[in-house]
C-alpha cells in the first residue's frame, strides 16, 4: 500500500466514524423524542382537532382561524387514529419521519448509498433538534419530496400521464397546508419535461401543454375536494369570509409594523433562519456532483435540489414572517444538497478531493447542530435533561391542574392571549372553549378597521351569551405585538370586571371565575 493510499483509507475511515456518530445521535434523538411535549402550534392544532372530533365544532364557523383545510384534516386524522396526548403526537411524528426518511433515501440513492444515508441522518438530526417539530411548514414538505420521487421512478411512457396528474395532486395537498409551497411546482415541471421529452423535439410544445394541464387537473382536484368538504360541513361561507376579510389584514400586519419594510426583509432573509451555512455548503455539494458525476440525470437532480433550496428560501420572504419553522422547506433541501459534498465516485482518488469536502461537511454540521449533538450525548450519558421552555410547560401544567379540579359538566372556558401554554392546558384537561376565538390576537391589530371592530363586537356578544365559567388570561408575551393588552380592549375589560373575580393567579397566569358560579 502506498503512502497516498494509506492516507485515503484513514480519511475514509474517519468519514465513516463521523457518519456513525451522527447516525447514533439521530437514533438517540428519535428515542428521546418519544418523551417530547407539545409546543405552541402543535398543541394549538391538536386542540382544534379535539374540538372538531369530540365536540362537533365546525372549522371556520365555530373556530375562527386562518389555517388551510388540509392542516385541519391532518390533525383531525391524528386525533381520530391516535388521540390528542403527547405520546399520540410523538407516534404520529415518528410515522411521518419514517416515511420522510424513506422518501429521502430513495431520492438520494440516485447519487449513491452513502449520500442517501448522510442525507437522511443529517436532515433527521436537524429536524428533531429544531423548532420544526410537527410544524405544518415541515409536514407539507413530504408531498413535495414525493413528487421528486415520482419524477425519478415513473419513467415508463404508459405512466407519464398518471405521474403528471399525481404531481399536481401532491402540490395541491402541499398548497392546502401552506399556499406558497406551490413555488416549487414550475421547477418540478421543467425538470420532468427535460427528462421525459428532450428527445421528442417534434411534439415538445404539445407534450408540455398536455402534461401541464394534467398536473393542473390534479391540483384542481384537491382544491375541489377541500371546497366540497367545507360545503358539506357548512363551513364554506365562513372560510371565504375569513380568507377575504381577515387574511389580507393579517398579511399586511408585519409590513405595516416595520418602518423600513425592505430593510427588514433583507436583514431577516440574509440570516437564513440560522441555517445560512447550509446554502453555502449546498452550492459546493452541487458543484462537486456536476464536476464528478458521469450521468446527466444525476447532475440534473442535483441542480433541481439546489433550485428548490433557493426557491423555498424565498418562501419566507413572500410571507414576510421569519419565524424559525418557516425555513423548514429550505432546510430540508439544503440538508440534501449539503450531503452531496461527500459525493465521491470510486474513480476519484485524489487526496485533496476526499479531504477538503469532509472538512467542510464536519465544519457545517458542527456549526449547524453541534450544540444539539452535545445536548443529546449529555442526555444519554449523563442523564442531563435537554433545555426546554419551562415557562410554557409550567403554565400549561398549572392550568391543567386547576381545570381538572374545577371543571364541572357544562363548564366553558375562554382563553386570552396567543403564544402561551393555555391551550395545551385546556387540551390536557378536556376543556371546551366558549367562543370561536381560540386566541385573541385578532382583536389587537388594525383596531380601527371595520372588520376587526366587528370581530370585537361579536366576541363580546358571544361572551355575554355563553358566560364561560372560567376566563384564562396568560401573561406570557402579552406585549408581543402593538397594543396587545386588556387596556386597549375596554369592552372586554369591563365585561370581566363586572362578571368575574380572580380565582387563581401566578406570575404567568390569571384565571377569572364567573361570580354567578358557586363551588
C-alpha positions as CSV (number, residue, x, y, z in Angstrom):
1,X,0.0,0.0,0.0
2,X,1.4,3.4,-1.0
3,X,1.5,6.3,1.4
4,X,-1.2,8.1,-0.5
5,X,-3.5,5.0,-0.4
6,X,-2.9,4.7,3.3
7,X,-3.9,8.4,3.9
8,X,-7.0,7.8,1.8
9,X,-8.0,4.8,3.8
10,X,-7.5,6.8,7.1
11,X,-9.6,9.7,5.8
12,X,-12.4,7.4,4.6
13,X,-12.4,5.6,7.9
14,X,-12.7,8.9,9.7
15,X,-15.6,9.9,7.5
16,X,-17.4,6.7,8.3
17,X,-16.8,7.3,12.0
18,X,-18.3,10.8,11.8
19,X,-21.3,9.4,10.0
20,X,-21.7,6.6,12.6
21,X,-21.6,9.2,15.4
22,X,-24.2,11.3,13.5
23,X,-26.4,8.3,13.0
24,X,-26.1,7.4,16.7
25,X,-27.2,10.9,17.6
26,X,-30.1,10.7,15.2
27,X,-31.2,7.3,16.7
28,X,-30.9,8.7,20.2
29,X,-32.8,11.8,19.2
30,X,-35.6,9.7,17.8
31,X,-35.8,7.7,21.0
32,X,-35.7,10.8,23.2
33,X,-38.4,12.5,21.0
34,X,-40.9,10.0,22.3
35,X,-40.9,11.9,25.5
36,X,-41.4,15.3,23.9
37,X,-44.3,17.5,25.0
38,X,-46.4,19.6,22.7
39,X,-45.2,23.1,21.9
40,X,-47.2,26.1,20.7
41,X,-48.6,25.3,17.2
42,X,-48.8,21.5,17.8
43,X,-50.9,22.0,20.9
44,X,-52.9,24.7,19.1
45,X,-53.8,22.4,16.1
46,X,-54.4,19.3,18.3
47,X,-56.8,21.3,20.5
48,X,-58.7,22.4,17.3
49,X,-58.8,18.7,16.2
50,X,-60.1,17.8,19.7
51,X,-63.0,20.3,19.4
52,X,-63.9,19.1,15.9
53,X,-63.7,15.4,16.6
54,X,-65.1,15.2,20.1
55,X,-67.5,18.2,20.3
56,X,-68.6,18.6,16.7
57,X,-67.1,22.1,16.2
58,X,-67.0,23.2,12.6
59,X,-63.8,24.8,11.4
60,X,-64.0,28.4,10.4
61,X,-67.7,28.6,11.5
62,X,-67.2,27.6,15.1
63,X,-63.4,28.1,15.2
64,X,-62.1,31.4,13.9
65,X,-58.7,30.5,12.3
66,X,-56.8,31.2,9.1
67,X,-55.1,27.8,8.6
68,X,-55.9,26.0,5.4
69,X,-58.2,22.9,5.3
70,X,-55.6,20.2,4.9
71,X,-53.9,21.4,8.1
72,X,-57.1,20.6,10.0
73,X,-57.7,17.3,8.1
74,X,-54.2,16.2,9.0
75,X,-54.7,16.8,12.8
76,X,-58.2,15.5,12.7
77,X,-56.9,12.2,11.3
78,X,-54.2,12.0,14.0
79,X,-56.8,12.7,16.7
80,X,-59.2,10.0,15.4
81,X,-56.5,7.4,15.0
82,X,-54.2,8.1,17.9
83,X,-55.8,10.6,20.2
84,X,-54.6,14.0,21.4
85,X,-51.9,13.2,24.0
86,X,-48.2,13.9,23.9
87,X,-47.4,10.3,23.1
88,X,-50.0,10.3,20.3
89,X,-48.3,13.3,18.7
90,X,-44.9,11.7,19.1
91,X,-46.1,8.4,17.5
92,X,-47.6,10.5,14.6
93,X,-44.3,12.3,14.3
94,X,-42.4,9.0,14.2
95,X,-44.6,7.7,11.4
96,X,-44.2,10.9,9.4
97,X,-40.5,11.0,10.0
98,X,-40.1,7.3,8.9
99,X,-41.9,8.0,5.6
100,X,-39.9,11.2,5.1
101,X,-36.6,9.3,5.7
102,X,-37.7,6.5,3.3
103,X,-38.6,9.0,0.6
104,X,-35.4,10.9,1.1
105,X,-33.4,7.7,0.9
106,X,-35.0,6.7,-2.4
107,X,-34.3,10.2,-3.9
108,X,-30.7,10.5,-2.8
109,X,-29.9,6.9,-3.7
110,X,-29.6,8.2,-7.2
111,X,-26.2,9.6,-6.2
112,X,-25.1,6.6,-4.1
113,X,-26.0,4.8,-0.8
114,X,-23.6,6.8,1.3
115,X,-25.1,10.1,0.1
116,X,-28.6,8.7,0.8
117,X,-27.6,7.7,4.3
118,X,-25.9,11.0,5.0
119,X,-28.9,13.0,3.7
120,X,-31.3,11.0,5.9
121,X,-29.4,11.3,9.2
122,X,-28.4,15.0,8.6
123,X,-32.0,16.0,7.9
124,X,-33.3,13.8,10.7
125,X,-30.9,15.4,13.3
126,X,-31.7,18.9,12.2
127,X,-35.4,18.2,12.2
128,X,-35.7,16.6,15.6
129,X,-33.4,19.1,17.3
130,X,-35.1,22.2,15.8
131,X,-38.4,24.0,16.2
132,X,-39.7,22.4,13.0
133,X,-41.2,19.5,15.1
134,X,-44.6,18.6,13.6
135,X,-44.9,22.1,12.1
136,X,-47.1,22.4,9.1
137,X,-44.3,24.0,7.0
138,X,-42.3,20.8,7.5
139,X,-45.2,18.3,7.3
140,X,-46.1,19.7,3.9
141,X,-42.6,19.1,2.6
142,X,-43.4,15.3,2.4
143,X,-45.8,15.6,-0.6
144,X,-43.3,17.9,-2.4
145,X,-40.5,15.3,-1.8
146,X,-42.8,12.6,-3.0
147,X,-43.2,14.5,-6.4
148,X,-39.4,14.3,-6.8
149,X,-39.6,10.6,-6.0
150,X,-42.3,10.1,-8.7
151,X,-40.3,12.2,-11.2
152,X,-37.3,9.8,-10.7
153,X,-39.0,6.4,-10.7
154,X,-42.1,6.8,-13.0
155,X,-40.3,6.7,-16.4
156,X,-42.5,4.3,-18.2
157,X,-44.2,6.0,-21.1
158,X,-47.5,4.5,-20.2
159,X,-47.3,6.0,-16.7
160,X,-46.3,9.6,-17.7
161,X,-49.9,10.9,-17.7
162,X,-50.5,9.4,-14.3
163,X,-47.2,10.8,-13.0
164,X,-48.1,14.4,-14.1
165,X,-51.5,14.1,-12.6
166,X,-50.1,12.9,-9.3
167,X,-47.6,15.7,-9.2
168,X,-50.5,18.1,-9.4
169,X,-52.4,16.3,-6.7
170,X,-49.4,16.3,-4.3
171,X,-48.7,20.0,-4.9
172,X,-52.4,20.6,-4.3
173,X,-52.0,18.9,-0.9
174,X,-48.9,21.0,-0.1
175,X,-50.7,24.2,-1.1
176,X,-53.7,23.3,1.1
177,X,-51.2,23.3,4.0
178,X,-49.5,26.5,3.0
179,X,-50.4,28.1,-0.3
180,X,-47.0,29.5,-1.2
181,X,-45.5,26.0,-1.1
182,X,-46.7,26.0,-4.7
183,X,-43.4,27.8,-5.5
184,X,-41.6,24.6,-6.4
185,X,-44.2,23.4,-8.9
186,X,-42.8,25.1,-12.0
187,X,-39.3,23.8,-11.3
188,X,-40.5,20.3,-10.9
189,X,-42.5,20.5,-14.1
190,X,-39.4,21.8,-16.0
191,X,-37.3,19.0,-14.6
192,X,-39.8,16.4,-15.7
193,X,-40.2,17.9,-19.2
194,X,-36.4,17.9,-19.7
195,X,-36.2,14.2,-18.6
196,X,-39.2,13.0,-20.4
197,X,-39.4,14.9,-23.7
198,X,-36.0,16.2,-24.5
199,X,-35.6,13.6,-27.3
200,X,-39.0,14.4,-28.8
201,X,-38.4,17.8,-30.3
202,X,-41.3,17.4,-32.8
203,X,-44.0,17.2,-30.2
204,X,-42.3,19.2,-27.5
205,X,-44.8,22.1,-27.1
206,X,-47.8,19.7,-27.3
207,X,-46.3,17.5,-24.6
208,X,-45.6,20.4,-22.4
209,X,-49.1,21.8,-22.7
210,X,-50.8,18.4,-22.3
211,X,-49.0,17.3,-19.2
212,X,-49.2,20.7,-17.6
213,X,-52.9,20.5,-18.0
214,X,-52.9,17.1,-16.4
215,X,-50.9,18.5,-13.4
216,X,-53.3,21.4,-13.1
217,X,-56.2,19.0,-13.2
218,X,-54.7,17.1,-10.2
219,X,-54.0,20.3,-8.4
220,X,-57.6,21.5,-9.0
221,X,-59.0,18.2,-7.8
222,X,-57.5,18.8,-4.3
223,X,-58.9,22.3,-4.3
224,X,-62.3,21.0,-5.3
225,X,-62.2,18.2,-2.6
226,X,-61.4,20.8,0.1
227,X,-64.2,23.1,-1.1
228,X,-66.6,20.2,-1.2
229,X,-65.6,19.2,2.3
230,X,-66.1,22.8,3.6
231,X,-69.5,23.0,1.9
232,X,-70.6,19.6,3.3
233,X,-69.8,20.7,6.9
234,X,-71.3,24.1,6.4
235,X,-68.0,26.0,6.7
236,X,-67.6,27.3,3.2
237,X,-69.1,30.7,3.8
238,X,-67.2,31.3,7.0
239,X,-64.0,30.1,5.3
240,X,-64.4,32.6,2.5
241,X,-65.3,35.4,4.9
242,X,-62.1,34.8,6.9
243,X,-60.0,34.4,3.7
244,X,-61.3,37.5,2.0
245,X,-61.7,39.9,5.0
246,X,-59.2,38.9,7.7
247,X,-56.3,37.2,5.9
248,X,-55.4,40.4,4.0
249,X,-55.2,42.3,7.3
250,X,-53.0,39.6,8.8
251,X,-50.6,39.5,5.8
252,X,-50.3,43.3,5.9
253,X,-49.6,43.4,9.6
254,X,-45.8,42.7,9.5
255,X,-45.3,45.2,6.7
256,X,-47.1,48.0,8.5
257,X,-45.3,47.4,11.7
258,X,-41.9,47.9,10.1
259,X,-40.6,51.5,9.5
260,X,-38.5,50.2,6.6
261,X,-40.0,47.0,5.3
262,X,-37.4,46.4,2.5
263,X,-34.6,46.7,5.0
264,X,-36.5,44.4,7.4
265,X,-36.9,41.8,4.6
266,X,-33.2,42.0,3.6
267,X,-31.9,41.8,7.1
268,X,-34.2,38.9,8.1
269,X,-33.6,37.0,4.9
270,X,-29.8,37.1,5.0
271,X,-29.8,35.2,8.3
272,X,-31.4,32.2,6.6
273,X,-33.1,31.3,9.9
274,X,-29.7,30.5,11.4
275,X,-29.0,27.9,8.6
276,X,-27.1,30.1,6.2
277,X,-24.1,27.9,6.2
278,X,-26.2,25.1,4.7
279,X,-26.7,27.0,1.4
280,X,-23.0,27.7,1.0
281,X,-22.2,24.0,1.5
282,X,-25.1,23.1,-0.8
283,X,-23.6,25.1,-3.6
284,X,-20.3,23.3,-3.1
285,X,-22.0,19.9,-3.0
286,X,-23.8,20.5,-6.3
287,X,-20.6,21.8,-7.8
288,X,-18.9,18.6,-6.8
289,X,-21.6,16.5,-8.4
290,X,-21.5,18.5,-11.6
291,X,-17.7,18.0,-11.7
292,X,-17.6,14.4,-10.8
293,X,-20.8,12.6,-11.8
294,X,-20.9,10.6,-15.1
295,X,-24.7,10.5,-15.6
296,X,-26.6,13.6,-16.8
297,X,-29.7,12.5,-14.8
298,X,-27.6,12.7,-11.6
299,X,-26.4,16.2,-12.4
300,X,-29.9,17.3,-13.3
301,X,-31.2,16.0,-9.9
302,X,-28.6,17.9,-8.0
303,X,-29.5,21.1,-9.9
304,X,-33.2,20.6,-9.1
305,X,-32.5,20.2,-5.4
306,X,-30.4,23.3,-5.3
307,X,-33.0,25.3,-7.2
308,X,-35.7,24.1,-4.7
309,X,-33.4,25.2,-1.8
310,X,-33.2,28.7,-3.2
311,X,-36.8,29.0,-4.2
312,X,-38.0,27.8,-0.8
313,X,-35.8,30.4,0.9
314,X,-37.9,33.0,-0.9
315,X,-41.0,31.2,0.5
316,X,-40.2,33.0,3.8
317,X,-39.9,36.4,2.1
318,X,-43.3,36.1,0.4
319,X,-45.0,35.6,3.8
320,X,-42.9,38.4,5.3
321,X,-42.7,36.4,8.5
322,X,-39.4,35.0,9.5
323,X,-40.3,32.6,12.3
324,X,-37.8,29.7,12.7
325,X,-40.1,27.0,11.4
326,X,-40.9,29.0,8.2
327,X,-37.5,28.0,7.0
328,X,-38.3,24.3,7.2
329,X,-38.7,23.6,3.4
330,X,-35.4,25.5,2.7
331,X,-33.6,23.5,5.4
332,X,-34.8,20.2,4.0
333,X,-33.5,20.8,0.6
334,X,-30.2,22.3,1.8
335,X,-29.7,19.3,4.1
336,X,-29.9,17.1,1.0
337,X,-27.5,19.3,-1.0
338,X,-25.1,19.6,1.9
339,X,-24.8,15.8,1.9
340,X,-23.6,16.0,-1.7
341,X,-20.2,17.3,-0.6
342,X,-19.4,13.7,0.3
343,X,-20.2,12.6,-3.3
344,X,-17.1,10.8,-4.4
345,X,-17.1,8.3,-7.4
346,X,-14.8,5.4,-7.0
347,X,-12.7,6.6,-9.8
348,X,-11.9,9.8,-7.9
349,X,-9.0,9.0,-5.5
350,X,-7.3,12.4,-5.2
351,X,-6.3,13.1,-1.6
352,X,-7.4,16.7,-1.5
353,X,-10.6,15.8,-3.3
354,X,-11.5,13.5,-0.4
355,X,-10.2,15.5,2.5
356,X,-11.5,19.0,1.7
357,X,-15.2,18.1,1.3
358,X,-15.0,16.1,4.5
359,X,-13.6,19.1,6.4
360,X,-16.3,21.3,5.0
361,X,-19.0,18.8,6.0
362,X,-17.7,18.5,9.5
363,X,-17.4,22.2,9.9
364,X,-21.0,22.7,8.6
365,X,-22.5,20.0,10.8
366,X,-20.7,21.3,13.9
367,X,-21.8,24.9,13.5
368,X,-25.4,23.9,12.5
369,X,-26.3,21.2,15.0
370,X,-23.2,20.9,17.2
371,X,-24.9,22.2,20.4
372,X,-27.8,19.8,19.8
373,X,-25.5,16.9,19.3
374,X,-23.7,17.8,22.6
375,X,-27.1,18.0,24.3
376,X,-28.2,14.6,23.0
377,X,-25.0,12.9,24.1
378,X,-25.2,14.6,27.5
379,X,-28.7,13.4,27.9
380,X,-27.7,9.8,27.0
381,X,-24.5,9.5,29.0
382,X,-25.1,11.9,32.0
383,X,-28.9,11.8,32.0
384,X,-28.9,15.6,31.7
385,X,-32.4,16.7,30.5
386,X,-32.5,18.9,27.5
387,X,-33.2,22.6,27.9
388,X,-36.8,23.3,27.2
389,X,-39.3,26.1,27.6
390,X,-40.0,25.6,31.3
391,X,-42.2,28.8,31.5
392,X,-44.5,27.4,28.8
393,X,-44.8,23.9,30.3
394,X,-45.2,25.1,33.9
395,X,-48.0,27.4,32.8
396,X,-49.7,24.5,30.9
397,X,-49.4,22.3,34.0
398,X,-50.8,24.8,36.4
399,X,-53.8,25.4,34.1
400,X,-54.3,21.7,33.7
401,X,-54.2,21.1,37.4
402,X,-56.6,24.0,38.1
403,X,-59.1,23.0,35.4
404,X,-59.1,19.3,36.3
405,X,-60.1,20.2,39.9
406,X,-62.6,23.0,38.9
407,X,-64.4,21.9,35.8
408,X,-67.9,20.7,36.1
409,X,-70.2,19.3,33.4
410,X,-71.2,22.1,31.1
411,X,-68.4,24.4,32.0
412,X,-67.0,26.5,29.2
413,X,-63.6,28.2,29.2
414,X,-62.3,31.2,27.3
415,X,-58.6,31.7,26.8
416,X,-56.9,35.0,26.3
417,X,-53.5,35.7,24.7
418,X,-51.6,33.9,21.9
419,X,-48.2,32.3,22.4
420,X,-48.5,30.5,25.7
421,X,-49.4,27.2,27.3
422,X,-53.1,27.9,28.0
423,X,-54.4,25.8,25.0
424,X,-52.1,22.9,25.9
425,X,-53.5,23.0,29.4
426,X,-57.1,23.2,28.1
427,X,-56.4,20.2,25.8
428,X,-55.0,18.1,28.7
429,X,-58.0,18.9,30.9
430,X,-60.6,18.4,28.1
431,X,-61.9,21.9,28.5
432,X,-64.3,23.2,25.9
433,X,-63.9,26.8,24.6
434,X,-66.8,29.3,24.9
435,X,-66.4,31.2,21.7
436,X,-64.9,30.6,18.2
437,X,-61.9,32.8,19.2
438,X,-59.2,30.4,20.3
439,X,-56.8,33.2,20.6
440,X,-57.4,37.0,21.0
441,X,-54.6,38.0,18.7
442,X,-57.1,39.1,16.0
443,X,-58.5,41.9,18.2
444,X,-55.3,43.8,18.6
445,X,-54.1,44.8,15.2
446,X,-55.8,47.1,12.7
447,X,-58.1,48.1,15.5
448,X,-59.7,50.9,13.5
449,X,-60.6,48.6,10.7
450,X,-64.4,47.9,10.4
451,X,-63.9,44.1,10.2
452,X,-61.8,44.0,13.4
453,X,-64.3,46.2,15.1
454,X,-67.0,43.7,14.0
455,X,-64.9,40.8,15.4
456,X,-64.5,42.5,18.7
457,X,-68.3,43.2,18.9
458,X,-69.0,39.6,18.0
459,X,-66.6,38.3,20.7
460,X,-68.2,40.3,23.5
461,X,-71.7,39.3,22.4
462,X,-70.7,35.6,22.4
463,X,-69.1,36.0,25.9
464,X,-72.3,37.6,27.2
465,X,-74.4,34.8,25.6
466,X,-72.2,31.9,26.8
467,X,-71.0,33.3,30.1
468,X,-68.0,31.0,30.4
469,X,-67.3,29.5,33.8
470,X,-63.6,30.5,33.5
471,X,-61.6,33.0,31.6
472,X,-57.9,32.2,31.4
473,X,-55.6,35.1,30.8
474,X,-52.0,34.4,30.0
475,X,-49.4,37.0,31.0
476,X,-46.7,35.4,28.7
477,X,-45.9,37.5,25.7
478,X,-48.8,39.9,26.5
479,X,-47.0,42.7,24.8
480,X,-45.8,40.7,21.8
481,X,-47.5,43.0,19.3
482,X,-48.8,46.5,19.1
483,X,-51.2,47.4,22.0
484,X,-51.7,43.8,23.0
485,X,-53.3,44.2,26.4
486,X,-56.7,44.3,28.0
487,X,-56.5,48.1,28.4
488,X,-56.8,48.5,24.7
489,X,-60.0,46.5,24.6
490,X,-62.2,48.3,27.2
491,X,-65.3,46.3,26.3
492,X,-63.6,43.1,27.3
493,X,-62.0,44.6,30.4
494,X,-65.4,45.9,31.6
495,X,-67.1,42.6,30.9
496,X,-64.5,40.8,33.0
497,X,-64.6,43.4,35.8
498,X,-68.4,43.2,36.0
499,X,-68.9,39.4,35.8
500,X,-65.7,37.7,37.1
501,X,-63.4,37.5,40.0
502,X,-59.8,36.3,40.2
503,X,-59.8,32.7,41.4
504,X,-56.2,31.9,40.6
505,X,-53.1,34.0,40.0
506,X,-49.5,33.3,39.3
507,X,-46.6,35.0,37.6
508,X,-47.8,33.7,34.2
509,X,-51.5,33.2,34.6
510,X,-54.7,34.8,35.9
511,X,-57.8,32.6,35.9
512,X,-61.1,34.5,36.4
513,X,-64.2,32.7,37.6
514,X,-67.8,33.6,36.9
515,X,-69.2,35.3,40.0
516,X,-72.5,33.5,39.5
517,X,-70.9,30.1,39.8
518,X,-70.8,28.7,43.3
519,X,-68.4,25.9,44.4
